[in-house]
Amino acid sequence: MYLLAIAAMAMSSTTGLPADRWNCRNQLEVWCAADGCAATPPDEFTPMDIHATAGAAGKASSLSVCAYSGCWESSAAPIRADGRLLWTADGVPFSSNPDGAMTANVTLLILTKDGVGFVRVGGLATPLLCQRVSPAPSDEES
């Protein structure tokens, strides 16, 4: 009986929470393949804009990794473990390539305590700086 009460309290405490939203950006660009990794020269790197949502109970989770002229977007839900959020999604289409030729497997890791992250998409394997974003009004209402 006691364990049921604790479980009910734990579940009810997350129900009203807003989604955990993050925005990440890179300060350099790293490309990796089986034979090694290389950083792009600072004056040639592509800025990335990454948005990820870890939905609270009953809320949607999403992942958007934007670079160049489009984004890889998916409704991936993260795994939470020891202060880390990990999103993974396979075969994610690139938004500006309508024929689906630029699909990629996407991995995003965020260490929530210090906002350091890592993204792997296509050949990119890049460190990130991430910030928690205040919930949008629609997040709090739903």
SVG drawing of the C-alpha trace seen along z (x, -y; Angstrom):
<svg xmlns="http://www.w3.org/2000/svg" viewBox="-4 -33 45 35">
<polyline fill="none" stroke="black" stroke-width="0.4" points="0.0,0.0 2.8,-2.4 4.6,-1.7 1.4,-2.4 1.0,-5.8 4.6,-6.7 4.2,-5.7 1.0,-7.7 2.7,-10.8 5.6,-10.5 3.4,-10.1 1.2,-13.0 4.1,-15.3 5.2,-15.1 1.8,-15.4 1.5,-19.2 5.2,-19.9 5.9,-21.7 8.0,-20.0 11.7,-20.2 12.8,-22.2 16.4,-22.8 18.2,-24.9 21.7,-24.0 24.3,-25.5 27.8,-24.6 30.9,-26.7 32.8,-24.4 32.0,-21.6 33.5,-18.1 33.1,-15.5 33.8,-11.8 34.0,-8.6 35.4,-5.1 38.9,-6.3 38.9,-9.4 37.5,-12.8 38.5,-16.3 37.4,-19.8 36.4,-22.2 38.4,-25.5 36.7,-28.2 35.9,-30.4 34.2,-27.5 32.0,-25.9 28.3,-25.7 26.3,-26.9 23.7,-24.5 20.4,-25.3 19.1,-22.4 15.8,-22.3 14.7,-19.3 11.8,-18.7 11.5,-16.1 7.8,-16.0 6.5,-15.6 3.7,-13.0 1.4,-13.1 3.2,-15.7 5.0,-15.3 8.7,-15.0 10.6,-16.2 14.0,-16.7 15.0,-19.2 18.6,-19.4 19.0,-22.3 22.1,-22.9 22.7,-24.3 19.3,-24.8 17.1,-22.5 16.4,-20.4 16.2,-16.7 13.0,-16.6 11.5,-13.7 9.1,-13.0 11.8,-11.2 11.3,-10.8 14.5,-11.0 15.9,-8.6 16.6,-10.2 19.5,-8.8 21.7,-10.4 21.4,-14.0 21.5,-13.2 18.9,-13.4 19.5,-11.2 17.4,-11.4 17.8,-8.9 16.0,-8.6 16.7,-6.6 16.0,-7.4 15.0,-11.0 14.3,-13.0 16.0,-16.3 13.3,-18.9 14.7,-20.6 15.1,-17.4 11.6,-16.2 12.7,-13.0 14.0,-11.6 17.6,-11.1 19.1,-12.8 17.8,-10.8 20.1,-10.3 20.2,-8.6 20.3,-11.3 21.7,-11.2 21.5,-14.1 23.0,-14.0 22.6,-16.8 24.2,-16.9 21.6,-18.9 23.7,-20.1 26.2,-22.1 24.4,-22.4 27.1,-20.6 25.9,-18.4 26.8,-16.3 25.1,-15.7 25.7,-13.0 23.8,-13.3 25.1,-12.3 28.8,-12.7 28.7,-15.4 29.8,-14.5 29.9,-17.9 30.1,-19.2 27.3,-21.7 26.5,-24.3 22.8,-23.9 20.4,-26.1 17.2,-25.1 14.4,-27.2 11.4,-28.5 8.3,-26.6 6.0,-28.2 2.5,-29.2 1.0,-26.4 3.3,-23.9 1.9,-25.0 -1.7,-24.9 -1.7,-21.5"/>
</svg>
